[in-house]
């Protein structure tokens, strides 16, 4: 009789242990599931952050592309003056190939056109998609060129020719300035960016001269990346025709 009671107690103890082990296993599985869910959430957040940012290597490449295009445009402007296709900077015509009148006129008209094969032959460029950071659509992000204001630190008060990569990524902007000035510092403009860097014909808000009062950090720089006054948009300008 005592033996039977002892056996029953042992069986009960073993059953309890199995229940305890089973409960412990359930807790372990729940913990593993929660840990996996947390990892998945964090990985998705990381992927999203990476998708919304530009890597250092990509910013380096894009900044080089923008600077190179500005240098190409400067070379075209210089060549037009040197060959006499444009007697002065004031003779240069910035009509785009997409304009209906691009091929209209005589040869003497065509040779003054910066983008025309008979003139400067500059290829119209599009900003690389990854280089764009657009906060306003008037004008939209892109390359713009024109003669519409004077830059204070050029030699005369006549209008200069400015090329601008409008509304670009801040990281790309920093890389550009690092190449030009040795620093990633970005000067802020003290007025509306489009009024200082893009022809009024494309935005209708009027133009202003680019002066040290409007951008103290720009003084003496013929090429530089700047921000708007709110430091929420960035653009790279290059003076390709100074007078």
Secondary structure, DSSP 8 states (H G I E B T S, - for coil): -HHHHHHHHHHHHHHHHHHHHHHHHHHHHHHHHHHHHHHHHHHHHHHHHHHTS--HHHHHHHHHHHHHHHHHHHHHHHHHHHHTSSSSGGG-B---TTSTTTT-S-HHHHTTBTTSTTTT--------GGGB--S--SS-SEEEEEEEE-BTTSSSSS-EEEEEEEEE-HHHHHHHHHHHHSS---EE-SS-HHHHHS-GGGTSS----B-TTT-GGGTT-SEEEEE-TTSS-EEEEEEEE--
